[in-house]
Amino acid sequence: MPIEIPKPKVAISSDFLKSFSLLPQSQQKKVREFVEKFRANPASPGINYEKINAASDANLRSVRIDQAYRGIVLKPEAGNAYLLLWVDHHDEAYRWAQNRVFGINPETGSLQVVDVSASSPPAPTVAERGTKGLFDGFKDKELLKAGIPEVLLPLVRSIKTEAELDDIAKSIPQETFEALFMLAAGFTLAEVLNEQERKTAAMPVDTKDFAAALESPDSQRRFHVVEDAKELAEILNAPLDQWRVFLHPSQKKIVEWNANGPVRVLGGAGTGKTVAAMHRARWLAQNFAVGEHDRILFTTFTKNLAEDILQNLRKICSVEVLRKIEVINLDGWVANFLKKSGYDYKLLFNGAASEQWKSALNQAPESLNDAAFLREEWEQVIQANGVRSFEDYLRASRIGRGRRLSRVEKKLIWPVFEEYRVQLNAHGLKELIDATRDARSLLERQGDILPYKAVLVDEAQDMGTEAFKLIRQMVPSSRADQRNNLFITGDAHQRIYGQRVVLSHCGIDVRGRSRKLRVNYRTTEETRKWAIRLLEGRSFDDLDGNPDTQKGYCSLMHGEPPQIFENATFAGEVKKIVSHLETLQKSGCHLDNICLVARTNELIDQYEGAIKAAGMPVYRIRRSSPDDRRTPGLRLATMHRVKGLEFEHVIVAGVNEGIVPLKVSQAHETEAFEAAETETRERALLYVAVTRAKRSAIITSHGTKSSFLKKS
């Protein structure tokens, strides 16, 4: 009986896609043709492998794309695996290959890439001799256990400061930097291994089996085995959308987790929470929602973000899989559900019904006639606690309100809230929180009628208690099968709507099923550090009543820190912004990859007019018009509206005192606690705006700059 020879395993690296994306369009066509031929049969005689004489790795070969361009391939002497690593002009391709060595880590079993030219430690200066090393507290065997390649140990031992560790980030394997960063941040070796989803191998690692190494989660963060021509074409058509192909081991574990109940995922800005949620939705649709009528609901806070998520799901899901996934913001879901149920009210999507609220304020006594305070009392106490009677009001929680109210004072202002409800009912109006509560009550009466096998929630920190009580009812706890029913992602550091939620109070138990993502894939480390300083000294929660920190949060990319430009006048600020835009355009960046962000719609109006007057096209991102990358022009958005989006470059404009923080937000504050909460939300808004930037961010002001910038 003939021996069946296994089909060659062909993998493509993230570096290959990056280098491919930089080639001229005409050259990319030739590379596509070559790669498809290579995928079909890497052992074909038509593929001319040439040894690279100057290469440090004997397994590296060059392959001819045409007369001028070469690809770099790993072709191990043993085994049946081929790896596409780089593509470039002839000389640059050989230069890239010269100092790179590929090997299988004997501890982790993953395929690692080491730049040997950067592996030797620099000679210590006189001042450095005798200085304690950053990793002196760890033995060599512990560092090796953490996945540090042995060849890098001398370099690691030479590191004295975290700044020196940052300097070598680009020249060492990604998981090596992550492990060292976490050890330097105070994590134990066991915590590092757990964070990177490391498992003790049942058998010794075969350091020559490259095909097996490609199965390692650490390898799969940068190498993807290509299964068919269609998949390859999709990857090469959008080579910079690497989130579609490569997942961090911690993300992959979350995506494919067969959990026994609700899952909560925390992580700072840019750590890939939404990416993990999208891949999770696909995995659930393929493996869990297997019935003909089974569906997965993916919901989030804003309409814009829901639309963005849907567009991205189309990039990773087949038509059949996408058919099983419903994507809609929660307010939209509530409106649709109630409409189908014959709900005879008009929903208020933008807060209070102004005329009805003004009428209700006539009931306020002179001594307590503070419209802003009363409005917050309504939102944060009455509505947040589902208060329907004066007796309920007396018992309602006032956590976060700061200002105390006596029983007499509560009795004096209660008529305001009663009258407002009367006015709303008389005009057939409902605030969204009331509608959300009504939707839950309706579901409770109707029973388990929805087709959802699971609900995924993104940006959970901006949703309140009523929202999560409704979400819990969508996949009720009465179901016999509680597997994979809820997947919740969020980050209280990005809470910009002032709502706190305790999931356990909503019937959602995440104990033992909580994970945290720590690697920032969006922003540079310099931007991340600048943004984090805005939040120093503030406390944040984990969405379940416990404190949360950003310990171990890091970015693997580097660049220039955000720059602050102060201008005496608005005209001067606009001139600086236009000059910056022109510089970015000259560098090859299109305007649709740049976003100007400001605190209010009124400010956006002003910048829109000024930028148009300078002859540049603009595109306004609104609730009713999400970002459409097919439309050219500089993107314009408020700090609230830009939530969940990302751009190559960001300009945060109008960061003036009185605007950031917004003066109106503080005018009525009477208690230190409330003032601190308001300032935290305003700082979070600026944090969110700056961390939308992938490559660079600038912050501009006119007149007096914001006090938030004085320590940045």
Protein Blocks (a to p, Z undefined) as FASTA:
>chain_A
ZZddddddddddfklmmmmmmpcfklmmmmmmmmmmmmmommbfklccdddfkbmblkbc
cddfblmbccdddddfbdjddcdfbdcdfklmmmmmmmpccdddfklopacdddfklmpc
cdddfklgopacfklmpcfklmmmnopafklmmmmmmpmbfklmmmmmmmpcfklmmmmm
mmmnopafklmmmmnopacdfbdcdfklmklmmmpmklmmmpccdfbfklmmmmmmmmml
mmlmmccfklmmmmmpccfbdcdddddehilmmmmmmmmmmmmmmmmmmcfklccddddf
bfklmmmmmmmmmmmpcfklmmmpccddfklmmmmmmmmnopacdcdfelpafklmmmmm
mmpcfklmcfklmmmmmmmmmmmnopabfklmmmpccehnlpacdfklmmmmmmmmmmmm
mmmmmnopacfklmmmmmmmmmmmnopmbfbfbdcdehkllpcfklmmmmmmmmcckbmb
lghkbccdddfklgcnhpacdfklnopafehiaccdfbdfkbcfklmmmmmmmmgoiacd
ehnopacdfehiacfbdcddddddddfbfklmmmmmmmmmmmmmmnopafklcccddfbf
klmmmmmmmmmmnopacddddfklccdfkbgcjddddfklmgoiacfbdcdehiaghjlc
cfklmmmpcbfklmmmmmmmmmmmmmmmmmmpfkbccdddehjadfklmmZZ
